[in-house]
């Protein structure tokens, strides 16, 4: 028997998903009937999934499917704690679970006050530079996801991570509702194992604290074992979760 999610998990997930929409925004969002619809422009699942705004019927699901087809997008729904009835409804229609996601958060100072090695540096810069685009490309983050960053509201920045005098990684971070949220952290393969992921998280939190954040957060697929371990080791706590259901 499944256990109903706590009200705190539901509220936290709702809050941080609103931060995701603000800091990693779709090309278009609109309300239609029972749904919040997103047009992603090729920017991935986060910016392309439909979300229910309340209880839905079978007819509502059909309406959402028609709207997504009209946008030439995959049939994709984002499911949060408390939406178990919709989850079961979609499963019965042949939708499968893809990419369960954890949401991590902590007070921004938990990260910002941690120490780094002297040879680890990050430079905050806007807009993304060519070297950052090259680093992101090595991790499969292409122009469509760069466009997502360009759509985000301020405050926002990118970070160029350096180890000694060599480029080591890049990331994007923005602030909404006093929450700094990190996206698209990518460390060059040759620079892994030198603590650059941790160092760039610390630098991102310091930037967020200087730009109005009192909380720092990140979302991460449950399948990314290394990233989940990093966030936990840095003192972040899992505060919510969500998953997608998709139909081919």
PEKA-V506730 format. One line per field, one symbol per residue. ss: DSSP state (A for helix, B for strand, O for the rest). phi: phi as a letter, one per 30 degrees, with the letter a starting at -180 (. if undefined). burial: I if it has 9 or more other C-alpha atoms within 8 Angstrom, else O. A space follows every 50 residues. Layout:
ss->???
phi->???
burial->???
//
This chain:
ss->OOOOOOAAAAAAAAAAAAAAAAAOOOOBBBBBOOBBBBBOOOOOAAAOOB BBOOOOOAAAAAAAAAAAAAOOOOBBBBBBOOOAAAAAAAAAOOOBBBBB BBBBBBBAAAAAOOOOOOOBBBBBBOOOOAAAAAAAAAOOOOAAAAAAAA AOOOOBBBBBBBBOOBBBBBBBBBBBOOBBBBBBBBBOAAAOOOOAAAAA AAAAAAAAAAOOOOBBBBBBBOOOAAAAAAAAAOOOBBBBBBBBBBBO
phi->.dcddddddddddddddddeddcbdddabadbhdbccbcciidjdecbdd bdcldbcedddddddddddddhcddbbcccejcdddedddedcjdcdbhe bcccaaeededdcdcbdedcbbcdbbdecedddddeddciccdddddeed dddddaacbcdbchccebaaabbbbbhicdbcbhdbceedcdiciddddd ddddddddddbjdcbbbacadddddddeddddddjdcdcaaabcbbbd
burial->OOOOOOOOIIOIIIOIOOIIIIIIIIIOIOOOOIIIIIIIOOIOOIIIII IIOOOIOOOIIOOIIOOIIOOOIIIIIIIIIOOOOIIOIIIOOOIOIOII IIIIIIIIIIIIOOOOOOOIIIOOIOOOOOOIIOIIIOOOIIOIIIIIIO IIOOOIIIIIIIIOOOOIIIIIIIIIOIIIIIIIIIIIOOIIOOOIIIII IIIIIIOIIOOOIIIIIIIIIIOOOOOIOIIIOOIIIIIIIIIIIIIO
//
